């Protein structure tokens, strides 16, 4: 289904391919009158999908990433007669079993290993830790492949073990809410303001591909950030825009962020 031009003008050009995919999911749910399950989506994509679903009075959207406050979630678009259950999201929890007393794992190591196993990013949800133990949320159909394929992270021997879905780790939330007034929503402006570094340093981080936007490397300092975007800055931390609160009396953006700074 082609996206209406009036809808397109409210979103970034780079988001149009996803909007087209989302429109196809919605059309299937609407014409086939049945639930349609998506792959894992980031917060911005869930927001875009919800915007489109809201145009259909007989359809609903619910998302689930395996635990409360998950970042990556699978969406379920369903007709209003349907009652979603947890099992409908087809999620699997895999524990990373490794010698805790003798080794240390990091998020990027685990992610790199999983990506190196040849799977697409959209079949993998969050990789989570309680500070010592590690788990990952994946599409249920991919769990056997990952269990059989991954036996090492870096030089550390590991074993992936399937866990009951109600035994997800108690994730540490050390994020803080930060309210700022900014002259623009450019990526370099936001990174500089949040992490108290110069604009030039922020720009260099982006140009040298040390910044990821919604889990993908992005090297355009002047890219405008929107609500639900997640920025990861190597060596500094992560920023999620949670609200755009309009303009100040001096015509500056009043924005709310959720920030996790590296310790």
C-alpha positions as CSV (number, residue, x, y, z in Angstrom):
1,X,0.0,0.0,0.0
2,X,1.4,3.4,-1.0
3,X,1.8,6.0,1.7
4,X,-0.3,9.1,1.4
5,X,1.8,12.2,0.5
6,X,0.1,14.1,3.4
7,X,1.5,11.4,5.8
8,X,5.0,11.4,4.3
9,X,5.5,15.1,4.8
10,X,5.4,14.7,8.6
11,X,8.3,12.3,8.7
12,X,12.0,12.1,7.6
13,X,12.7,11.0,4.1
14,X,15.0,8.3,5.5
15,X,11.9,6.9,7.4
16,X,9.8,6.5,4.3
17,X,11.0,2.9,3.6
18,X,10.0,1.8,7.1
19,X,6.7,3.6,6.8
20,X,6.0,1.7,3.6
21,X,6.8,-1.6,5.3
22,X,4.6,-0.6,8.3
23,X,1.8,0.3,5.9
24,X,2.0,-3.1,4.3
25,X,1.7,-4.8,7.8
26,X,-1.3,-2.7,8.6
27,X,-3.0,-3.4,5.3
28,X,-2.6,-7.1,5.9
29,X,-4.1,-6.9,9.4
30,X,-6.9,-4.8,8.0
31,X,-7.8,-6.9,4.9
32,X,-7.1,-10.3,6.3
33,X,-8.7,-9.4,9.7
34,X,-6.0,-11.1,11.7
35,X,-3.0,-10.2,13.9
36,X,0.3,-9.4,12.2
37,X,3.5,-9.7,14.2
38,X,6.5,-7.5,13.4
39,X,10.2,-8.1,13.9
40,X,11.9,-6.2,16.7
41,X,11.5,-2.4,16.3
42,X,13.3,0.4,18.1
43,X,11.4,3.1,20.0
44,X,11.2,5.5,17.0
45,X,9.8,2.7,14.8
46,X,7.2,1.8,17.3
47,X,6.1,5.4,17.5
48,X,5.9,5.6,13.7
49,X,3.9,2.4,13.5
50,X,1.5,3.6,16.2
51,X,1.0,6.8,14.2
52,X,-0.2,4.8,11.2
53,X,-2.3,2.3,13.2
54,X,-4.2,5.2,14.8
55,X,-5.6,6.0,11.3
56,X,-7.6,2.7,11.5
57,X,-10.4,2.7,14.1
58,X,-10.7,-1.1,14.0
59,X,-7.0,-1.8,14.6
60,X,-4.8,-1.7,17.7
61,X,-1.1,-2.0,18.3
62,X,0.6,-3.5,21.4
63,X,4.4,-4.1,21.7
64,X,6.5,-6.4,23.9
65,X,10.2,-6.8,24.3
66,X,10.3,-9.4,27.0
67,X,10.5,-7.2,30.0
68,X,9.3,-3.8,31.3
69,X,11.1,-0.8,29.7
70,X,12.7,-2.9,27.0
71,X,14.1,-0.8,24.1
72,X,13.6,-3.2,21.2
73,X,10.1,-4.6,21.0
74,X,8.0,-6.7,18.6
75,X,4.8,-5.1,17.6
76,X,1.5,-6.9,17.2
77,X,-1.1,-5.2,15.0
78,X,-4.5,-6.7,15.6
79,X,-8.2,-6.3,14.9
80,X,-10.3,-5.1,17.9
81,X,-11.9,-8.6,18.3
82,X,-8.6,-10.1,19.2
83,X,-7.1,-10.4,22.8
84,X,-3.3,-10.5,22.7
85,X,-1.4,-12.8,25.0
86,X,2.3,-12.9,25.9
87,X,2.8,-16.0,23.8
88,X,1.6,-14.2,20.7
89,X,4.9,-12.2,20.5
90,X,7.0,-15.4,20.1
91,X,9.9,-14.3,22.2
92,X,12.7,-16.4,23.6
93,X,15.1,-15.5,26.5
94,X,18.6,-16.8,26.2
95,X,21.0,-16.8,29.1
96,X,24.7,-16.3,28.4
97,X,26.4,-18.9,30.6
98,X,30.1,-18.1,31.1
99,X,32.7,-18.3,33.9
100,X,31.6,-15.3,35.9
101,X,34.5,-15.5,38.4
102,X,37.2,-15.5,35.7
103,X,35.9,-13.4,32.9
104,X,34.0,-10.2,32.1
105,X,31.5,-9.7,29.2
106,X,30.5,-6.4,27.6
107,X,27.3,-5.5,25.6
108,X,29.2,-4.8,22.4
109,X,31.1,-8.1,22.6
110,X,27.9,-10.1,22.8
111,X,26.2,-8.0,20.1
112,X,29.1,-8.4,17.8
113,X,29.2,-12.1,18.3
114,X,25.5,-12.5,17.6
115,X,25.8,-10.3,14.4
116,X,28.8,-12.4,13.4
117,X,26.6,-15.5,13.5
118,X,24.9,-14.2,10.4
119,X,21.5,-13.0,11.8
120,X,19.7,-9.8,11.0
121,X,19.5,-7.1,13.7
122,X,15.7,-7.1,13.6
123,X,15.4,-10.6,15.0
124,X,17.4,-9.7,18.1
125,X,15.8,-7.7,21.0
126,X,17.6,-6.3,24.0
127,X,20.9,-7.6,25.5
128,X,20.5,-7.1,29.2
129,X,22.5,-7.5,32.4
130,X,22.1,-7.2,36.1
131,X,25.8,-6.2,36.4
132,X,27.1,-9.8,36.3
133,X,24.7,-12.1,34.5
134,X,23.7,-11.6,30.8
135,X,20.6,-12.5,28.8
136,X,19.3,-11.7,25.4
137,X,15.8,-11.5,23.9
138,X,15.4,-13.0,20.5
139,X,12.7,-14.1,18.1
140,X,11.6,-17.6,19.2
141,X,12.3,-19.2,15.8
142,X,16.0,-18.0,16.0
143,X,16.8,-19.4,19.4
144,X,17.8,-23.0,18.3
145,X,20.1,-21.6,15.7
146,X,21.9,-19.2,18.1
147,X,22.2,-21.9,20.8
148,X,23.9,-24.2,18.3
149,X,26.0,-21.5,16.7
150,X,27.5,-19.5,19.5
151,X,30.0,-21.1,21.9
152,X,32.4,-18.2,22.3
153,X,32.3,-14.4,22.9
154,X,35.8,-13.0,22.1
155,X,38.1,-15.5,23.8
156,X,35.6,-16.4,26.4
157,X,33.8,-19.8,26.2
158,X,30.1,-19.4,26.6
159,X,26.9,-21.4,26.3
160,X,23.5,-20.0,25.4
161,X,20.8,-21.5,27.6
162,X,17.0,-21.2,27.0
163,X,15.2,-19.6,30.0
164,X,11.6,-19.4,30.9
165,X,10.1,-16.1,29.8
166,X,9.2,-15.2,33.3
167,X,12.8,-15.4,34.5
168,X,14.2,-12.3,32.8
169,X,17.0,-10.5,34.7
170,X,16.2,-7.6,37.0
171,X,17.7,-4.9,34.7
172,X,19.6,-2.0,36.4
173,X,18.1,1.3,35.4
174,X,20.7,4.0,36.1
175,X,19.3,6.6,33.6
176,X,18.5,10.2,34.6
177,X,16.0,12.6,33.2
178,X,17.6,15.8,31.8
179,X,15.7,18.8,30.6
180,X,17.6,21.2,28.3
181,X,16.9,24.3,26.2
182,X,18.7,24.1,22.9
183,X,19.2,26.3,19.8
184,X,18.5,23.3,17.5
185,X,17.9,19.6,17.5
186,X,21.1,18.7,15.6
187,X,22.8,15.6,16.7
188,X,26.1,17.4,17.5
189,X,24.3,20.1,19.5
190,X,22.5,17.5,21.6
191,X,25.6,15.4,22.3
192,X,27.7,18.4,23.2
193,X,25.0,19.8,25.6
194,X,24.2,16.4,27.3
195,X,27.8,15.3,27.8
196,X,29.3,18.8,28.5
197,X,31.8,18.6,25.6
198,X,32.5,21.1,22.9
199,X,30.5,21.1,19.7
200,X,33.7,20.4,17.7
201,X,34.4,17.3,19.8
202,X,30.8,16.1,19.3
203,X,31.1,16.6,15.6
204,X,34.4,14.6,15.4
205,X,32.8,11.7,17.3
206,X,30.0,11.6,14.8
207,X,32.3,12.0,11.7
208,X,34.6,9.2,13.0
209,X,31.6,6.9,13.3
210,X,31.7,6.6,17.1
211,X,28.0,7.5,17.3
212,X,25.0,5.3,16.6
213,X,21.5,6.5,16.0
214,X,18.8,3.9,16.8
215,X,21.4,1.1,16.7
216,X,22.9,2.1,13.4
217,X,26.1,4.1,12.7
218,X,25.3,7.7,11.6
219,X,27.9,10.2,10.5
220,X,25.9,13.4,9.8
221,X,26.4,15.9,12.6
222,X,23.6,18.1,11.3
223,X,20.9,15.4,11.5
224,X,17.9,16.5,13.4
225,X,16.9,14.2,16.3
226,X,13.2,13.4,17.0
227,X,11.2,12.0,19.9
228,X,12.0,8.4,20.7
229,X,15.4,8.5,18.9
230,X,18.2,6.8,20.8
231,X,21.8,8.1,20.4
232,X,24.8,5.9,21.6
233,X,28.1,7.7,21.9
234,X,31.2,5.6,22.4
235,X,33.0,6.4,25.6
236,X,30.2,8.7,26.9
237,X,26.9,7.0,27.1
238,X,23.4,7.0,25.7
239,X,20.7,9.7,25.1
240,X,17.1,9.1,24.3
241,X,14.8,12.0,23.5
242,X,11.6,11.4,25.4
243,X,9.7,14.7,24.8
244,X,9.8,17.9,22.6
245,X,8.1,20.5,24.9
246,X,7.9,23.3,22.3
247,X,9.8,26.6,22.4
248,X,11.0,28.9,25.1
249,X,10.4,32.7,25.1
250,X,13.7,33.0,23.2
251,X,12.5,30.5,20.5
252,X,14.8,27.7,21.7
253,X,13.7,24.1,21.9
254,X,12.7,22.8,25.3
255,X,13.5,19.1,25.3
256,X,13.5,16.2,27.7
257,X,16.1,13.4,27.5
258,X,16.7,10.1,29.3
259,X,20.5,9.8,29.8
260,X,22.8,7.1,30.8
261,X,26.4,8.2,31.2
262,X,29.3,5.8,31.2
263,X,30.9,5.3,34.6
